[in-house]
Amino acid sequence: MRNIYILCAAVVLVVAAVIVTAMLWPPKFEYELRPIVAIAGERVYARAFLADTEVMTDTHAYHLGESAFYAPAAPGRHGIPITLWRDSNFREVTATLYIAQPVEYITVEWGEGTAYGSEGFNLDPLSFIANVNAIPKALLDFRFLSFSSYWGMRELPVGNHTAHLVMSQYLNGDEFAHFAHFTSEVRVVDTTPPTAVTRDITMQMGREITPDDIVVSVFDLSPIRSVEVINQPDIFTPGEYTVEVRATDIHGNAAVFSSVVTLLPNTVPPVFTGVQDIKVMQGEPIRFRAGVEAQDAFGRPIPFEIDATRVNTQELGIHTATYTAADAWGLETSVTINVHILNVDPEAVIEMVDNLLITVLRGTSTQAEQARAIHDWIGDHISFAAAVGMDSAYEAAYHAILHRQGNCFVFNGLAEMMLTRAGIPNLRIDRILETPNPTRHRWTLINPDGMGWYHLDVTSNRVLTRNERFMFTNSQAEAFTLRFAQQGTHDFYTFNPVLYPVIVP
């Protein structure tokens, strides 16, 4: 019996010891931490190390008695002492903190990135972390990347731009736990030269080759500053040349492109300017070169020769002189002029005509009115004298003004001088002589105010009235010729139409 009591007492003591031990010994403290990433000097909350698990429910965390601390400066992995508190139980643990070291800048070649939305290049945020290989990539959760300026698709400007980055860690899905934010720089550079499409061409020699001749198109992401030919060949020597063109963008990137240019030999002969018939008074010297110039096909002055051996300044009448110019390629041009040796001073005749026009043209405004005034004045003041006739308009005008008489050549010579000095377009027109009645007659064509070419005959006669002789058409000329035929002159206004401009029908 006694043994039974002893055994029961031992059992009671063991149970009591177990109960006392359970009451005095604290329960096991289970915990689960996670590593986080921060930037040197950034404020870090100790609770950010707590894993988002049921084990860590109602657990609080402190670092050296504070809920937050500033991240150390040294990049890489750090062990951070953390005090965990749950219910009335505490636990000292070590949490893992990685310090990310931002790069000062990254360099991007303009055109190599892919733009998205309106926020610039779709850059990999990891490229902004210098020690990215020392940090588990799973911790580098970038939630935000923006720039100091916003750029549209493919419109990121060359230059330096501040990039703002945020790495975020969350608890319970969207419940914010920790973030690390920093700035870096994106340096957008353009080191790519332009590209171009060129073509081979064949062109006439003598013209400077331009980029537009051989460049079909130029492409560059940056604006093009210049496109220029850098080895202009000798454009006055025909042949085949390799011509180079340099395209440069605004950042100084340049590329050279070539094209084959074939220059064809010149086939255009020289031209003269200022060559015209000369009127000079008998015995006076002649200035053949005054106002005359010869140029090759490319506008360059070239020397010329004058053959005036047939001109005798002592002999009245019409003489001929020939100008001849040859260019560097053997092409030659000759122009023959008439030299009128007159018994009057041409300059004096011009002065006489100009003084006369001051009175004749008073009160007129249009060329048609002026032509009518000239026509009427001659009819009123010059009488017909069959024996007096001169081919030179200067001599005819001088004689008509001085003596107030003459035949059709005097009449129309004066009309030619007056019309010309008044600025009215006019031409001589002569009756053809290959007719049954080969008598000579001369009248005038005029084109006042651009109205078209009309006949004008200032010579008085008994067949036509003054009004009929002023600005008549081709059909009227034919009708007038029939009227003259009744008087015995069957070819009065017959002429060779191929020698003259189109006359109003």
C-alpha positions in Angstrom: 0.0 0.0 0.0 2.8 2.2 0.9 4.5 1.6 -2.4 1.3 2.6 -4.2 1.3 6.0 -2.4 4.9 6.6 -3.2 4.3 5.9 -6.9 1.3 8.2 -7.0 3.3 11.0 -5.3 6.1 10.6 -7.9 3.6 10.9 -10.8 2.1 14.0 -9.2 5.5 15.6 -8.8 6.4 14.9 -12.5 3.2 16.4 -13.7 3.7 19.4 -11.4 7.2 19.9 -12.7 6.0 19.8 -16.3 3.3 22.3 -15.6 5.8 24.6 -13.8 8.3 24.2 -16.6 5.7 25.0 -19.2 4.6 28.1 -17.3 8.1 29.4 -16.8 9.7 28.6 -20.3 8.5 31.0 -23.1 7.0 29.5 -26.3 9.2 29.0 -29.5 9.5 32.4 -31.5 9.1 31.6 -35.2 9.9 34.3 -37.8 10.5 34.8 -41.5 12.4 37.7 -43.0 13.0 38.8 -46.6 15.9 40.8 -48.1 15.3 44.3 -49.4 17.2 46.7 -51.6 17.8 50.4 -50.7 19.9 53.3 -51.9 22.7 54.7 -49.7 21.3 57.3 -47.2 17.7 56.4 -47.9 15.3 56.0 -44.9 14.4 52.3 -44.4 11.7 51.0 -42.2 12.6 47.8 -40.2 9.2 46.3 -40.9 10.1 46.2 -44.6 12.2 43.1 -43.8 9.2 41.1 -42.5 8.0 38.5 -44.9 4.4 38.7 -46.0 3.4 35.3 -44.2 1.1 34.2 -41.5 4.1 33.5 -39.2 4.9 37.2 -39.1 1.3 38.3 -38.3 1.3 40.9 -35.4 5.0 41.0 -35.4 6.8 44.4 -35.0 10.4 45.2 -36.0 12.9 47.7 -34.7 16.5 48.5 -35.5 18.4 49.7 -32.5 15.2 50.6 -30.8 13.9 52.7 -33.8 11.3 51.8 -36.3 13.4 53.2 -39.2 17.1 53.9 -40.0 19.2 55.3 -42.8 20.7 52.9 -45.3 24.5 52.6 -45.1 26.7 54.2 -47.8 28.7 51.2 -48.9 27.2 49.3 -51.9 26.6 45.6 -51.7 25.2 43.2 -49.1 24.8 44.2 -45.4 23.5 42.4 -42.3 21.2 44.6 -40.3 20.4 43.8 -36.6 16.6 43.7 -36.1 14.6 43.2 -32.9 11.3 41.4 -33.4 8.5 41.7 -30.9 5.3 39.7 -30.8 3.0 39.5 -27.8 5.5 40.0 -25.0 8.3 38.1 -26.7 11.4 39.5 -28.3 13.9 38.1 -30.7 17.2 39.5 -32.0 17.8 38.6 -35.6 19.9 39.8 -38.6 18.1 41.0 -41.8 19.7 41.2 -45.2 19.9 44.7 -46.9 21.4 45.3 -50.4 22.6 48.7 -51.2 22.2 49.5 -54.9 24.7 51.8 -56.5 23.1 54.0 -59.2 25.2 54.7 -62.3 26.1 58.4 -62.9 24.7 58.1 -66.5 24.0 55.7 -69.3 24.7 56.5 -73.0 22.1 55.8 -75.7 22.7 56.1 -79.4 19.9 58.2 -80.9 17.8 55.8 -82.9 18.8 52.6 -81.3 16.2 52.6 -78.5 12.5 51.9 -78.8 10.2 54.6 -77.7 7.0 53.9 -75.8 4.0 56.1 -75.2 5.2 59.7 -74.6 7.8 59.0 -72.0 10.9 58.3 -74.0 13.0 55.2 -74.5 11.9 51.8 -73.2 15.2 51.5 -71.3 16.0 48.5 -69.1 16.0 49.9 -65.5 18.7 47.4 -64.5 21.1 49.4 -66.7 20.9 52.2 -64.1 22.4 50.0 -61.3 26.2 49.8 -61.3 26.4 46.7 -59.0 23.4 44.9 -60.5 25.3 41.6 -60.5 25.8 41.7 -56.8 22.1 41.9 -56.1 19.5 39.2 -56.7 17.6 40.3 -59.7 14.3 39.2 -58.1 14.7 42.1 -55.6 15.1 44.7 -58.3 11.4 45.3 -58.9 11.2 48.6 -60.8 7.7 50.0 -60.7 8.4 53.4 -62.2 10.8 55.0 -64.7 10.4 58.5 -66.0 12.5 61.3 -67.4 12.9 65.0 -66.9 11.2 65.7 -70.3 8.7 63.8 -72.3 9.4 62.8 -75.9 7.1 61.4 -78.6 7.8 58.4 -80.6 11.4 58.6 -82.1 11.7 62.2 -81.0 14.1 61.9 -78.1 16.4 64.9 -78.4 20.2 64.5 -78.4 21.5 65.7 -75.1 21.5 64.9 -71.3 18.2 64.1 -69.6 17.6 63.2 -65.9 16.0 59.8 -65.3 13.8 59.2 -62.2 13.7 55.5 -61.0 11.7 53.8 -58.2 12.2 50.2 -56.9 9.2 49.1 -54.9 8.4 46.2 -52.5 4.9 45.4 -51.3 3.2 43.5 -48.5 -0.1 41.8 -48.9 -0.3 42.6 -52.6 -0.9 46.3 -52.9 0.1 47.2 -49.3 3.2 49.3 -49.6 6.2 48.1 -47.7 9.4 49.7 -49.0 10.7 51.7 -52.0 14.1 52.9 -53.1 14.2 55.9 -55.4 17.1 57.6 -57.1 18.0 59.7 -60.2 20.5 59.1 -62.9 21.1 60.6 -66.4 20.4 59.5 -69.9 23.0 60.9 -72.3 21.5 60.6 -75.8 24.2 60.9 -78.4 24.2 60.9 -82.2 27.3 59.3 -83.7 25.6 57.8 -86.8 26.3 59.6 -90.1 23.6 60.1 -92.7 22.9 57.6 -95.4 22.1 58.6 -99.0 21.0 57.2 -102.3 22.9 58.5 -105.3 22.7 58.0 -109.1 25.0 58.1 -112.0 24.2 60.8 -114.5 25.2 62.1 -118.0 25.1 65.8 -118.5 26.3 68.5 -120.8 29.7 69.9 -119.9 30.1 73.5 -118.6 27.6 73.5 -115.7 28.8 73.1 -112.2 27.6 69.8 -110.7 25.2 70.2 -107.7 24.1 67.7 -105.0 20.6 67.7 -106.5 22.1 66.3 -109.7 23.4 63.1 -108.2 21.7 62.7 -104.7 18.3 61.0 -104.9 17.6 61.1 -101.1 19.4 61.6 -97.8 18.3 60.1 -94.5 19.3 60.8 -90.9 17.4 60.9 -87.6 18.9 64.3 -87.0 18.4 67.3 -89.3 20.8 67.5 -92.2 23.1 70.5 -92.0 24.7 70.3 -95.4 25.0 68.3 -98.6 27.9 69.4 -100.8 30.0 68.3 -103.7 33.6 68.0 -102.4 35.5 67.2 -105.7 34.1 69.3 -108.5 35.7 68.1 -111.7 36.9 70.3 -114.6 33.4 71.0 -116.0 34.9 72.3 -119.2 36.6 69.0 -120.1 34.4 66.2 -121.3 34.8 62.7 -119.8 33.8 60.4 -117.0 34.4 61.5 -113.4 33.8 60.0 -110.0 32.2 62.8 -108.0 31.9 62.7 -104.2 29.2 64.2 -102.1 29.5 64.7 -98.4 26.3 64.8 -96.2 26.7 66.2 -92.7 24.1 66.3 -89.9 23.8 69.0 -87.2 25.9 66.9 -84.8 28.8 66.9 -87.2 28.4 63.3 -88.4 29.4 63.1 -92.0 29.4 60.4 -94.7 30.8 60.6 -98.3 29.0 59.1 -101.2 30.1 58.8 -104.8 28.6 58.8 -108.2 29.8 58.6 -111.8 29.2 61.7 -113.8 29.7 61.7 -117.6 30.3 65.2 -119.1 29.4 65.4 -122.8 31.3 67.5 -125.2 30.0 71.0 -126.0 28.0 71.3 -129.2 26.8 74.8 -128.9 28.7 77.4 -130.9 29.6 80.9 -129.6 27.1 83.7 -129.6 27.5 87.5 -130.3 25.8 90.2 -128.4 25.6 93.8 -129.4 26.2 93.1 -133.1 24.0 95.3 -135.3 24.0 97.2 -138.5 26.1 100.3 -138.4 25.2 103.8 -139.7 28.1 106.2 -140.1 28.6 109.4 -142.0 30.8 109.3 -145.0 34.5 109.5 -144.2 34.0 109.0 -140.4 35.9 106.2 -138.6 33.8 103.1 -137.6 33.9 101.6 -134.1 33.2 98.0 -135.0 33.9 96.7 -131.5 31.8 99.2 -129.5 29.2 97.3 -127.5 30.0 94.0 -129.1 31.0 90.9 -127.2 31.4 87.2 -128.1 30.8 84.4 -125.5 31.1 80.7 -125.6 28.2 78.4 -124.8 28.9 78.9 -121.0 28.8 82.7 -121.0 32.5 83.2 -120.9 33.9 86.1 -123.0 36.1 84.9 -126.0 38.0 86.9 -128.5 36.6 87.6 -132.0 37.8 88.8 -135.4 36.2 91.4 -137.7 36.6 91.2 -141.5 35.9 94.8 -142.7 37.8 94.6 -145.9 34.7 95.3 -148.0 33.9 98.5 -146.2 34.9 101.8 -147.8 34.0 104.7 -145.6 34.4 107.1 -148.6 31.8 105.3 -150.7 28.1 106.0 -150.0 25.9 103.0 -149.8 25.6 99.7 -148.0 28.8 97.6 -147.3 29.2 94.4 -145.3 31.4 93.4 -142.4 31.7 90.0 -140.8 32.3 89.1 -137.1 33.8 85.7 -136.4 34.4 84.0 -133.0 35.8 80.5 -132.3 35.6 78.8 -128.9 38.1 76.4 -127.2 36.4 73.4 -128.9 36.7 74.7 -132.4 33.1 75.7 -132.8 32.7 78.9 -134.8 30.1 81.6 -135.3 30.0 84.3 -138.0 27.7 87.2 -138.2 27.5 89.6 -141.1 26.2 93.2 -140.7 25.4 96.0 -143.1 27.5 99.1 -142.8 25.6 102.1 -144.1 27.8 104.9 -145.3 25.6 107.9 -145.3 25.9 111.5 -146.5 24.2 112.6 -143.3 25.2 112.4 -139.6 23.0 109.6 -138.0 23.1 111.3 -134.6 22.0 114.6 -136.0 19.1 112.8 -137.8 18.0 111.1 -134.6 18.0 114.5 -132.8 15.9 116.0 -135.6 13.4 113.1 -135.4 13.2 113.3 -131.6 12.5 117.0 -131.7 9.8 116.4 -134.3 8.1 113.7 -132.2 7.8 116.1 -129.2 5.2 118.0 -131.3 3.7 115.1 -133.3 3.0 112.9 -130.3 1.6 115.6 -128.0 -1.8 114.5 -126.6 -1.3 110.7 -127.4 -1.0 107.9 -124.9 -1.2 104.5 -126.6 1.1 103.3 -129.3 -1.8 103.0 -131.7 -2.6 106.7 -131.1 1.1 107.6 -131.6 1.2 105.5 -134.9 -1.9 107.4 -136.1 -0.4 110.7 -135.2 2.9 109.9 -137.1 0.9 108.6 -140.1 -1.3 111.7 -140.3 1.7 114.2 -139.8 3.6 112.6 -142.7 0.5 112.8 -144.9 0.0 116.4 -144.0 3.5 117.6 -144.3 5.3 115.5 -146.9 4.5 115.7 -150.6 5.1 113.0 -153.3 8.1 113.5 -155.6 8.8 110.4 -157.7 12.4 111.3 -158.5 13.6 111.3 -154.9 14.3 108.0 -153.2 16.9 106.6 -150.7 17.3 103.2 -149.1 18.7 104.5 -145.8 16.0 105.5 -143.3 18.4 108.2 -142.0 18.9 109.8 -145.4 15.2 109.5 -146.1 14.2 111.1 -142.8 16.8 113.8 -143.2 15.6 114.6 -146.7 11.9 114.4 -145.8 12.2 116.7 -142.8 14.5 119.2 -144.6 12.8 119.2 -148.0 9.3 117.9 -147.1 9.0 115.7 -150.3 10.0 112.3 -151.6 8.7 109.0 -153.0 7.5 105.9 -151.1 11.1 105.2 -149.8 11.4 108.6 -148.3 7.9 108.5 -146.8 8.4 105.1 -145.2 12.0 105.8 -144.3 10.8 108.8 -142.2 7.9 106.6 -140.8 10.5 104.0 -139.8 12.7 106.5 -138.0 9.7 108.1 -136.2 8.1 104.8 -135.2 11.4 103.4 -134.0 12.2 106.4 -131.9 8.7 106.3 -130.4 9.2 102.7 -129.4 6.6 101.2 -131.7 7.5 97.8 -133.2 7.9 98.2 -137.0 9.4 96.5 -140.1 10.0 97.4 -143.6 8.0 95.5 -146.3 8.8 95.5 -150.0 6.7 94.6 -153.0 8.0 91.5 -154.8 9.6 92.3 -158.2 8.9 88.9 -159.9 5.6 90.1 -161.3 4.3 91.2 -164.7 4.6 94.8 -163.4 8.0 94.9 -161.6 7.9 98.3 -160.1 9.2 98.9 -156.6 7.1 99.9 -153.6 7.8 100.0 -149.9 5.5 100.3 -146.9 5.6 99.4 -143.2 4.4 96.7 -140.8 3.5 97.8 -137.2 2.5 96.0 -134.0 1.3 98.8 -131.6 0.4 97.8 -128.1 0.8 94.1 -129.0 -2.3 94.2 -131.1 -0.7 92.1 -133.9 1.0 93.1 -137.1 -0.8 95.4 -139.5 0.1 97.1 -142.8 0.8 100.8 -142.7 1.4 102.9 -145.8 2.2 106.5 -145.2 2.8 107.3 -149.0 0.0 109.4 -150.4 -1.7 108.2 -153.6 -4.9 108.8 -155.5 -6.4 105.3 -155.0 -6.6 104.9 -151.2 -7.8 107.4 -148.6 -5.6 108.2 -145.6 -7.8 106.2 -143.3 -7.6 103.1 -145.5 -3.8 103.3 -145.5 -3.6 103.2 -141.7 -3.4 99.7 -140.1 -5.1 97.5 -142.7 -5.2 93.7 -142.7 -4.0 91.2 -145.2 -7.5 90.7 -146.7 -7.8 94.5 -147.1 -4.3 94.6 -148.8 -5.6 92.1 -151.3 -8.8 94.2 -151.9 -6.7 97.3 -152.3 -4.4 95.5 -154.8 -7.5 94.7 -156.9 -8.5 98.4 -156.7 -5.0 99.4 -157.9 -5.3 96.9 -160.7 -8.2 98.9 -162.1 -5.7 101.8 -162.4 -3.1 99.6 -164.2 -1.0 98.5 -161.2 -1.8 94.8 -160.7 0.7 93.9 -157.9 0.6 96.9 -155.6 0.6 95.1 -152.2 2.1 91.7 -153.2 4.9 90.4 -151.0 6.6 87.2 -149.9 4.9 86.3 -146.6 7.7 83.9 -145.5 10.0 87.0 -144.9 7.7 88.6 -142.4 5.8 87.7 -139.2 2.2 86.6 -139.3 0.0 89.6 -140.3 -3.6 90.0 -139.1 -5.7 88.3 -141.8 
